Amino acid sequence: MDRSPRQPAAAFGPNRLLEKLKKPQYALPAAIVVVMLGIAFGLQPGSTPTSARDSFTAVPKTTESQLPSPTASPATQEITPHPSATPSAVASSAEAGSTQAPAAEVAGARSTPDAAAAALDPALAAQPTQCGALQETAVALAVEQAISGISVKATRAAIYPIDYFRCILVATGGNEAYTLASAVARAENEDMTTVLLVDLWIANSSRQFGQVNLRTARAAAAGQSFPPIATLGGRSEVVVSSGQGRNVTLVIAIRNTVGATAGPVTLVIEAPLSGGTPVAGKYQLFLPTP
């Protein structure tokens, strides 16, 4: 049987492969690959900084020596410490601060006084900070009154002798404590004998925003009427949005000339503003304090 002769191996050699590569369907992708490899190896990454890097390095580094020195805030009648502070917490922290030994002297060098110490009233600088045993009379309350959906609830009251309360404020230290201590000292010079702290919860269940002015509040005790000297945890004009509530503590100095204690106190607060409109009436909260 005759068999056809095989084609020489040269027909499938490099010439045949080169002819296939010359066709457009093979030559065009190969050219693209070559160009991309040339771009990848020809360009050096990182030669030109990006705009993000420029903006970062343009910011000068601030060292501790360049920071502005703190300045003492001006004394005001409204004291705003942490909102969760309560009368007993203020007293306990101040009592703990009064028993701590001073740590300002190290190896014979005294530290520079801070801004809070510089803001201390000179009349209080010589006051002792060893206040002795805790002299607090605290009582839990649940006295509430609502006007136009804006309620004021007294949740707690604490009573201190005025000299003891001033002492624990000075022992506590800080701008806020010193400012309040100065206000208490002025009240003490006016023959006030007792400091009353009343925790209030002011809530708004109406659809309008409410505003309660504590600046004009009055505390009737021992046959007399006394205004607050400060507020803790918020401003004296409390603004409460719809469905919200705020904690604030009233600080009231009382002159007691009747007996050992001031006795029950009636707290009178003007009616709120509902949506910016005055509302008729008054809050009258009877506080059964000892």
C-alpha positions, 0 to 999 in steps of 0.5 A: 500500500502506497503511503503519502510522504510526510511533510518535512519538519521544517514546515512546522519550524520557526518560519511557520511560527513567525508567519503566524505572529505577523498576522494582525490577530497576534501582532496587535496584542503582542505590541500592546504587551510590549508597550505596557512593559516599556511603560512599567519599567520606564517610569520610576514610582514615587518620583512625584509626591501626591497632593495628599503627601504635600498637604500633610508635610505642609502642617508644622509640627507643634511641640509642647513649648509652642502650645498656648498657656492656659488662662483662667476663666473669668469668675461667674455666678453659674458653675457648670461641672459634670452633669452627673454631680450630686451634692453628696458626690461634691462633698465626698470628693472634697472631703477626700481632697482635704485629707490628701498630703500636698505633693507640690514639693519634689527634691526641694523645688516647688511647682509653679502654681496653675491658673486655678490657684492664681484665680483663688480669691486672696480672702480664701487663700488663708482658709484651712483645708482640713474640714473635719468630719462630713457635715451633710444632711441629705434627703431623697425627694420626689416632689414634682409639678408640671405646667404646660407639659414642662415639669420640674421635679426635686429628686434630692436635697443636701444641707451643709453649714456654710463654713464647712461647705466653703472649706470643702470647695477650697479643698477640692480646688479648680476654677469652678470650685474656687468661683463657687467658694468665692460666692459662698464666702460673700454669702457668709459675709452677709450672715448666711448660715446654711447652704442648701443644694437641690437636685432638679430634673426638668423634663418636657413632654410637650411638642414645644421647646420649653425654657425654665428660668432658675435665676428668679427662683426663691427658697422660702425657709425659716420665715424668709426668702432667699435666691439661689447663688449658683447652679451646678450642671447647667445654666440658670436658664434651662432650655429643654427640647420636646421629649428631653430632660436635664439635670441641674442643681440649685445652690441656695444660701439660707440665713437661719435664725430660728433653730438648729436647722432651717426646716422645710423649704418651699421652692418657688420657680416662675412658670416656663416659656413654652415655644417662647411664649410665657405661661401663667402660673408658678412652680411651688415645690414643698421640700420636707428638708430636716 
